[in-house]
Structures are given as structure tokens and as C-alpha cells.
Amino acid sequence: MQRITLRLPEQQVKMINWLVECGEFPSTSEAIRTAIRDLIDQRSEKVRGRLQLFEDAQKIAEGTPTYLKKRG
């Protein structure tokens, strides 16, 4: 595992510490790792959705009659 240094606003640090104190996470590091995993899951799902829309649009464009396609 690599170590990454980051700066967070004091309020965010307090909230992370509170979640650890409440037993939601075993450590600050685990709380941050979980947040990053969630971020990656959410963003990658968005990207997959955009790629699917793009692929669908391409399929539709490929089926468009030549006389309706824009000329470059």
C-alpha cells in the first residue's frame, strides 16, 4: 500500500474522527479508504453510463440514412 498525504478542512477531520469514535470505522485510514472506494465506484458507474450513451448514439448515427448525415 502507498502512503498519500492530503489536507482536509478541520470540520471534515472532526467528522471522520467522530465516525471512528462511534465505531463506524476501526481507524481514520479505513474511513478514508472507504470514502475513496465509494467515490471510485460512483464515478466509474457515471463513466460507464456516459460511454453507453455514446455507443448508443453511434449505433443510431450508423443507422441514419446518408442524406441525413452531416457532411464534414
Sequence and secondary structure as in RCSB ss.txt:
>XXXX:A:sequence
MQRITLRLPEQQVKMINWLVECGEFPSTSEAIRTAIRDLIDQRSEKVRGRLQLFEDAQKIAEGTPTYLKKRG
>XXXX:A:secstr
         HHHHHHHHHHHHTTSSSSHHHHHHHHHHHHHHHHHHHHHHHHHHHHHHHHHHHTS GGGS   
